[in-house]
Amino acid sequence: MSTLIRNARIVNKGKITEADILIRNGRIEKIAPRITAPVNQEIDVKGNYVLPGIIDDQVHFREPGLTHKATIASESRAAVAGGVTSFMEMPNVNPPTVTQALLEEKYQIGARTSLANYSFFMGATNDNLEEVLRTNGGNVCGIKIFMGSSTGNMLVDSPNTLERIFAESPLLIATHCEDEATVRHNLEEYKAEFGDRLTAEFHPKIRNVEACLRSSSMAVDLAKRHGTRLHILHISTRDELDLFDNTIPLEQKRITAEVCVHHLYFSADDYARLGNDIKCNPAIKSAEHRDALLPALLDNRLDVIATDHAPHTRAEKDQPYLLAPSGLPLVQHSLPVMLGFYHAGRISLERIVEKMCHAPATLFRIQDRGFLEEGYWADLSIVDVNKEWTVQKDNILYQCGWSPFEGNVFRGQVLSTMVSGHLAWHDGKIVEGKMGERLLFSPGK
């Protein structure tokens, strides 16, 4: 299959250039001002922007075992509708992905059903170190450690286990950091005082700043002592930002950090309106914390933008606060959220591409993806940055069927998405025909 994309404004490596893109056999063959070549299809983007495909390094697609919420098939299609061409999915499914056999089963599901490119984290527990250390860093994105309990029961709280994983794992370790003792203490105190009157507005008080900072500080200390490649997920507080270095290039960093779109966008003030719909772990916190995150992203203390896409059914979210699960669906809407910051003059298109496309590829050492370069896989999106559209039920692709952005008018829409050379999303429709590819990595030291 060959494709010629004409009249593109290409956003890549901090520059915007006007050129055509020739794609053959899934890869970018040529980028030049004017290309003439026999191809199967031509796409005239008429001066719209062409971005590298977004790489989302943290999603929960709920398969196997939780497929009443979502599947790899359903959520990968929502992803490509939002310009996300590659994802890294988490192990807190049922059964949890904590053996090499279970990990391989997920890869087989991905190969059969994922429209986007895929990778799956190997999950750590208090007693599966030997399985963890057998993980192949050439075709697995990393090891996931829950240093605070979240959806599922995968808490790793054994000091000896944590020491050994950080000391012995040759792979990148990605951590969910919330101090479990602090969270449990706060929960019991608030339950004793308020009982059934607890609502989502208490969530950032229970899963508070102290819980995040204690756990993140512990992870950073472990990584520094053992020389581990550590990636701390979903930073949500101002207090944690001083843990991260912005004085060295990303490719040289051993300790990195992610921020998610919902922590950039929402604040604790939004619980009154959205309640459990924005209940997530770590919690969305006060505006002072939210407002510190984007500057830290821009000065490179925070390295990548992701979603922590975590769908639950409408019925599950409508339960009382203590019963409602944490997590919200986001993967289809992360780029429109960031384009809102672009239109507000708070971030450039070039920096959005850096943090959503280039940086995940660099940080995880992904082979031949994340950039619009000759020889690289043709992962890209065509975006009309000025087109206004409203999020409503008939254009939400998540299996759960809802979004915290319902009713929002976004300015900026993904017109087309190409995954490994296959046009997977075009003119508002999913295009079947070719599944995504397994991500490959250059593990190194």
C-alpha positions as CSV (number, residue, x, y, z in Angstrom):
1,M,0.0,0.0,0.0
2,S,1.3,3.4,-0.9
3,T,0.0,6.9,0.0
4,L,0.9,10.4,-0.9
5,I,0.0,13.2,1.5
6,R,0.0,16.5,-0.2
7,N,0.1,20.1,1.0
8,A,0.9,19.4,4.6
9,R,2.1,21.7,7.4
10,I,4.3,19.2,9.2
11,V,5.0,19.7,12.9
12,N,8.2,17.9,13.8
13,K,11.3,18.5,15.9
14,G,10.4,22.0,17.0
15,K,9.6,23.2,13.4
16,I,6.6,23.6,11.1
17,T,7.4,23.0,7.4
18,E,5.3,22.7,4.3
19,A,5.9,19.5,2.4
20,D,4.4,16.3,0.9
21,I,4.9,12.9,2.5
22,L,5.3,9.7,0.5
23,I,4.5,6.4,2.4
24,R,5.2,2.9,1.2
25,N,4.9,-0.4,3.0
26,G,3.9,1.2,6.2
27,R,6.9,3.6,6.4
28,I,7.7,7.1,5.4
29,E,9.8,6.9,2.2
30,K,10.2,10.6,1.4
31,I,9.4,14.1,2.7
32,A,9.9,16.9,0.2
33,P,8.3,20.1,-0.9
34,R,6.7,18.5,-4.0
35,I,6.6,14.8,-4.6
36,T,5.4,13.1,-7.8
37,A,5.0,9.3,-7.6
38,P,2.5,6.5,-8.5
39,V,0.6,5.6,-5.4
40,N,-2.6,3.7,-4.4
41,Q,-4.1,6.8,-2.7
42,E,-3.5,10.5,-2.4
43,I,-4.7,12.7,0.4
44,D,-4.7,16.5,0.0
45,V,-4.7,17.9,3.5
46,K,-5.1,21.5,2.1
47,G,-2.7,23.1,4.5
48,N,-3.9,21.4,7.6
49,Y,-1.3,20.3,10.1
50,V,0.2,16.8,10.1
51,L,1.5,15.6,13.5
52,P,3.4,12.5,14.4
53,G,1.1,9.9,16.0
54,I,0.6,10.5,19.7
55,I,2.1,7.8,22.0
56,D,0.1,7.4,25.2
57,D,2.3,5.8,27.8
58,Q,-0.5,5.0,30.3
59,V,-3.9,3.5,29.5
60,H,-6.2,0.9,31.0
61,F,-8.1,-0.9,28.3
62,R,-9.6,-3.5,30.8
63,E,-8.9,-6.7,28.9
64,P,-8.9,-9.5,30.0
65,G,-11.5,-9.9,32.6
66,L,-13.1,-6.4,32.8
67,T,-14.5,-6.3,29.4
68,H,-17.9,-5.0,30.5
69,K,-16.0,-1.7,30.9
70,A,-13.8,-1.7,27.8
71,T,-11.8,-3.9,25.5
72,I,-8.5,-3.5,23.6
73,A,-10.5,-3.4,20.4
74,S,-13.0,-0.7,21.6
75,E,-10.5,1.6,23.2
76,S,-7.8,1.4,20.5
77,R,-10.4,2.6,18.1
78,A,-11.3,5.5,20.4
79,A,-7.5,6.2,20.5
80,V,-7.0,6.5,16.8
81,A,-10.1,8.8,16.6
82,G,-8.1,11.1,18.8
83,G,-4.8,10.9,16.9
84,V,-3.3,8.4,19.3
85,T,-1.4,5.8,17.2
86,S,0.4,3.9,20.0
87,F,-0.4,3.0,23.6
88,M,1.2,1.3,26.6
89,E,-1.4,-0.5,28.6
90,M,-1.4,-1.4,32.3
91,P,-1.4,-4.8,34.1
92,N,-4.3,-4.3,36.6
93,V,-6.8,-6.4,34.7
94,N,-8.3,-9.8,35.7
95,P,-6.2,-11.8,36.1
96,P,-3.5,-9.3,36.6
97,T,-0.6,-9.4,34.1
98,V,2.0,-10.8,36.5
99,T,3.4,-13.8,34.7
100,Q,5.1,-14.0,31.3
101,A,2.3,-16.3,30.1
102,L,-0.4,-13.8,31.0
103,L,1.7,-11.0,29.4
104,E,2.0,-13.0,26.1
105,E,-1.8,-13.6,26.1
106,K,-2.4,-9.8,26.2
107,Y,0.0,-9.4,23.3
108,Q,-2.0,-12.0,21.3
109,I,-5.2,-10.0,22.0
110,G,-3.5,-6.9,20.8
111,A,-2.3,-8.5,17.6
112,R,-5.8,-9.8,16.8
113,T,-7.9,-6.7,17.8
114,S,-5.9,-3.5,18.3
115,L,-6.2,-0.9,15.6
116,A,-3.4,1.1,17.2
117,N,0.2,0.0,17.9
118,Y,0.5,-1.5,21.3
119,S,2.7,-2.5,24.2
120,F,1.8,-3.9,27.6
121,F,3.5,-3.4,31.0
122,M,4.6,-6.4,33.1
123,G,3.1,-6.1,36.5
124,A,5.0,-6.4,39.8
125,T,3.7,-7.9,43.0
126,N,5.2,-8.6,46.4
127,D,6.2,-12.1,45.2
128,N,6.7,-12.4,41.5
129,L,10.3,-11.0,41.2
130,E,11.5,-13.9,39.1
131,E,8.8,-13.4,36.5
132,V,9.5,-9.7,36.4
133,L,13.2,-10.2,35.8
134,R,12.4,-12.5,32.8
135,T,10.7,-9.7,30.9
136,N,12.2,-8.9,27.5
137,G,13.1,-5.2,27.2
138,G,13.3,-5.4,23.5
139,N,9.5,-5.9,23.1
140,V,8.0,-4.9,26.4
141,C,7.8,-1.3,27.4
142,G,8.6,-1.7,31.1
143,I,7.6,-2.9,34.6
144,K,4.7,-1.3,36.4
145,I,4.7,-1.0,40.2
146,F,1.7,0.2,42.2
147,M,3.3,1.9,45.2
148,G,-0.2,2.8,46.2
149,S,-3.3,0.8,45.7
150,S,-5.7,1.8,42.9
151,T,-8.1,-0.1,40.7
152,G,-7.3,-3.8,41.2
153,N,-5.2,-5.3,44.0
154,M,-1.6,-5.0,42.9
155,L,-0.1,-3.0,45.8
156,V,3.6,-3.6,46.2
157,D,4.4,-2.6,49.8
158,S,7.2,-5.0,50.8
159,P,10.4,-2.9,51.3
160,N,12.5,-5.9,50.4
161,T,10.7,-6.5,47.2
162,L,10.9,-2.8,46.2
163,E,14.6,-2.8,46.9
164,R,15.2,-5.9,44.8
165,I,13.1,-4.8,41.8
166,F,14.8,-1.4,41.7
167,A,18.2,-3.0,42.1
168,E,17.8,-5.8,39.6
169,S,15.4,-4.7,36.9
170,P,17.2,-3.8,33.6
171,L,13.9,-2.4,32.3
172,L,12.3,1.0,32.9
173,I,10.1,0.9,36.0
174,A,6.9,3.0,35.9
175,T,5.3,3.7,39.3
176,H,1.9,4.8,40.6
177,C,3.0,6.8,43.7
178,E,0.6,7.3,46.6
179,D,1.6,6.4,50.2
180,E,-0.8,3.7,51.2
181,A,-0.6,4.3,55.0
182,T,-1.3,8.0,54.5
183,V,-4.3,7.3,52.3
184,R,-5.8,4.6,54.7
185,H,-5.3,6.9,57.7
186,N,-7.0,9.8,56.0
187,L,-9.9,7.6,54.8
188,E,-10.6,6.2,58.2
189,E,-10.6,9.7,59.8
190,Y,-13.0,11.1,57.2
191,K,-15.3,8.0,57.4
192,A,-15.4,8.3,61.1
193,E,-16.5,12.0,60.9
194,F,-18.7,12.0,57.8
195,G,-19.7,8.3,57.1
196,D,-22.1,8.0,54.2
197,R,-22.0,11.8,53.6
198,L,-18.6,11.5,51.9
199,T,-18.6,12.7,48.3
200,A,-16.0,13.1,45.6
201,E,-15.1,16.5,47.0
202,F,-13.3,14.7,49.8
203,H,-11.2,12.7,47.4
204,P,-8.2,15.1,47.2
205,K,-8.3,15.3,51.0
206,I,-8.1,11.6,51.4
207,R,-5.6,10.9,48.6
208,N,-3.8,14.1,49.5
209,V,-0.6,15.9,48.6
210,E,1.3,14.3,51.4
211,A,0.5,10.8,50.2
212,C,1.8,11.6,46.7
213,L,5.0,13.4,47.9
214,R,5.9,10.6,50.4
215,S,5.6,7.9,47.8
216,S,7.3,9.8,44.9
217,S,10.2,10.7,47.2
218,M,10.6,7.1,48.1
219,A,10.6,6.0,44.5
220,V,13.2,8.7,43.5
221,D,15.4,7.7,46.4
222,L,15.3,4.0,45.4
223,A,16.1,4.9,41.8
224,K,19.0,7.1,42.7
225,R,20.5,4.5,45.0
226,H,20.3,1.7,42.4
227,G,20.7,3.7,39.2
228,T,17.3,2.6,38.0
229,R,15.4,4.0,35.0
230,L,12.3,5.3,36.8
231,H,9.3,6.9,35.3
232,I,6.7,8.3,37.8
233,L,3.3,8.4,36.3
234,H,0.5,11.1,36.6
235,I,2.2,13.7,38.8
236,S,-0.7,15.8,40.4
237,T,0.9,18.1,42.9
238,R,3.1,21.2,43.0
239,D,5.1,19.7,45.9
240,E,6.5,16.8,43.8
241,L,7.9,19.0,41.0
242,D,11.2,19.6,42.8
243,L,12.0,15.9,42.6
244,F,12.7,16.2,38.9
245,D,15.7,17.6,37.0
246,N,15.4,19.8,34.0
247,T,19.1,20.5,33.5
248,I,19.9,17.5,31.3
249,P,18.5,16.3,28.0
250,L,15.7,13.7,28.2
251,E,17.7,11.0,26.5
252,Q,20.2,11.2,29.4
253,K,17.7,11.2,32.2
254,R,17.4,8.2,34.5
255,I,14.4,9.6,36.4
256,T,11.4,11.0,34.4
257,A,7.9,12.1,35.0
258,E,4.5,12.2,33.3
259,V,1.6,14.6,33.6
260,C,-2.0,13.6,32.5
261,V,-4.4,15.8,30.7
262,H,-7.1,15.7,33.4
263,H,-4.6,17.0,36.0
264,L,-3.7,19.9,33.7
265,Y,-7.4,20.6,32.9
266,F,-9.6,20.0,36.0
267,S,-9.2,21.3,39.6
268,A,-10.9,20.4,42.8
269,D,-13.5,23.1,42.0
270,D,-14.9,20.8,39.4
271,Y,-16.0,18.1,41.8
272,A,-19.1,20.1,42.6
273,R,-20.2,19.8,39.0
274,L,-18.8,16.4,37.9
275,G,-18.5,14.4,41.1
276,N,-17.4,10.8,40.7
277,D,-16.9,11.4,37.0
278,I,-13.5,12.9,37.8
279,K,-12.7,10.7,40.7
280,C,-9.3,9.2,39.9
281,N,-6.1,8.2,41.6
282,P,-4.1,10.2,42.2
283,A,-6.8,12.7,42.9
284,I,-7.4,15.9,40.9
285,K,-6.3,18.6,43.4
286,S,-6.8,22.3,44.1
287,A,-6.2,24.9,41.4
288,E,-2.8,25.9,42.9
289,H,-1.5,22.4,42.1
290,R,-3.1,22.2,38.7
291,D,-1.7,25.6,37.7
292,A,1.8,24.5,38.6
293,L,1.8,21.6,36.3
294,L,1.8,23.2,32.9
295,P,4.8,25.5,33.7
296,A,6.7,22.4,34.9
297,L,5.9,20.7,31.7
298,L,7.2,23.6,29.7
299,D,10.4,23.9,31.7
300,N,11.0,20.1,31.3
301,R,10.6,19.0,34.9
302,L,7.7,17.0,33.5
303,D,8.6,15.1,30.4
304,V,5.5,13.6,28.8
305,I,1.7,14.1,28.5
306,A,-0.5,11.0,28.8
307,T,-4.1,10.2,29.8
308,D,-4.3,7.3,32.3
309,H,-7.4,6.5,30.3
310,A,-9.4,4.3,32.8
311,P,-13.1,3.7,31.8
312,H,-15.9,2.5,34.0
313,T,-19.5,2.0,33.2
314,R,-22.1,4.8,33.8
315,A,-23.7,2.6,36.5
316,E,-20.5,2.1,38.4
317,K,-19.7,5.8,38.4
318,D,-23.2,6.6,39.6
319,Q,-22.7,4.7,42.9
320,P,-22.1,6.6,46.1
321,Y,-18.5,8.0,46.5
322,L,-17.1,5.2,48.5
323,L,-18.3,2.6,46.1
324,A,-17.6,4.4,42.8
325,P,-14.4,3.3,41.2
326,S,-11.6,5.7,40.3
327,G,-10.7,6.5,36.7
328,L,-12.1,8.4,33.7
329,P,-12.0,7.8,29.9
330,L,-9.7,10.3,28.1
331,V,-7.8,8.8,25.2
332,Q,-10.0,10.1,22.5
333,H,-9.9,13.7,23.8
334,S,-6.3,14.3,25.0
335,L,-5.2,16.2,21.9
336,P,-8.3,18.5,21.8
337,V,-7.6,19.3,25.5
338,M,-4.1,20.3,24.6
339,L,-5.2,22.3,21.6
340,G,-7.4,24.3,24.0
341,F,-4.2,25.3,25.8
342,Y,-2.6,26.1,22.4
343,H,-5.5,28.4,21.5
344,A,-5.2,30.1,24.9
345,G,-1.5,30.9,24.1
346,R,-0.2,28.7,26.8
347,I,1.7,26.1,24.7
348,S,2.8,25.9,21.1
349,L,2.0,23.1,18.6
350,E,5.6,22.3,18.5
351,R,5.7,21.7,22.3
352,I,2.5,19.6,22.2
353,V,4.2,17.4,19.6
354,E,7.3,17.2,21.7
355,K,5.5,16.1,24.8
356,M,2.9,13.8,23.3
357,C,4.9,12.2,20.4
358,H,8.7,12.8,20.5
359,A,9.3,12.5,24.3
360,P,7.5,9.2,24.9
361,A,9.5,7.7,22.0
362,T,12.8,9.0,23.4
363,L,12.0,8.2,27.0
364,F,10.9,4.6,26.3
365,R,13.5,4.2,23.4
366,I,10.8,3.1,21.0
367,Q,12.2,2.1,17.6
368,D,11.3,4.2,14.5
369,R,8.2,5.9,15.9
370,G,7.3,9.3,17.4
371,F,8.8,11.5,14.7
372,L,7.9,12.3,11.1
373,E,11.2,11.1,9.5
374,E,12.2,9.2,6.4
375,G,12.5,5.5,7.3
376,Y,10.2,5.8,10.3
377,W,6.8,4.1,10.6
378,A,4.0,6.2,9.1
379,D,2.2,7.0,12.4
380,L,0.5,10.4,12.0
381,S,-2.6,12.5,12.3
382,I,-4.1,15.2,10.1
383,V,-5.5,18.0,12.3
384,D,-7.7,21.0,11.6
385,V,-6.7,23.1,14.6
386,N,-9.5,25.6,14.1
387,K,-12.5,23.3,13.5
388,E,-15.0,23.5,16.4
389,W,-17.0,20.5,17.5
390,T,-19.0,19.4,20.5
391,V,-18.4,16.2,22.5
392,Q,-21.7,14.3,22.6
393,K,-22.8,10.7,23.0
394,D,-23.0,10.0,19.3
395,N,-19.3,10.9,18.7
396,I,-17.8,9.2,21.9
397,L,-16.2,5.9,20.9
398,Y,-15.4,4.6,24.4
399,Q,-17.3,1.4,25.1
400,C,-18.5,3.0,28.4
401,G,-20.3,5.6,26.3
402,W,-19.6,8.7,28.4
403,S,-17.0,11.4,28.8
404,P,-16.3,14.1,31.5
405,F,-16.2,16.5,28.5
406,E,-19.7,15.9,27.3
407,G,-21.1,19.2,26.1
408,N,-17.7,20.8,25.8
409,V,-17.0,22.6,22.6
410,F,-13.4,21.9,21.5
411,R,-11.5,23.9,18.9
412,G,-9.3,21.5,17.0
413,Q,-10.3,18.1,15.5
414,V,-8.5,15.1,14.2
415,L,-9.5,14.6,10.6
416,S,-7.5,11.4,9.8
417,T,-5.1,9.1,11.6
418,M,-2.6,6.7,10.0
419,V,-1.2,3.8,12.0
420,S,1.9,2.1,10.6
421,G,0.8,3.2,7.1
422,H,-2.9,2.2,7.4
423,L,-5.5,5.0,7.3
424,A,-7.3,3.9,10.5
425,W,-9.5,7.0,11.0
426,H,-10.8,9.2,8.2
427,D,-13.8,11.6,7.8
428,G,-15.3,10.7,11.1
429,K,-15.2,6.9,10.6
430,I,-13.1,4.0,11.7
431,V,-11.4,2.3,8.8
432,E,-10.7,-1.4,9.5
433,G,-8.5,-3.7,7.5
434,K,-5.1,-3.7,9.3
435,M,-4.3,-4.1,12.9
436,G,-1.5,-2.1,14.7
437,E,2.0,-3.3,15.3
438,R,3.7,-4.4,18.5
439,L,6.1,-1.7,19.7
440,L,9.8,-2.5,19.8
441,F,12.4,-0.9,22.0
442,S,16.1,-0.4,22.2
443,P,16.6,-1.2,25.9
444,G,20.3,-0.4,26.6
445,K,21.3,0.4,30.1
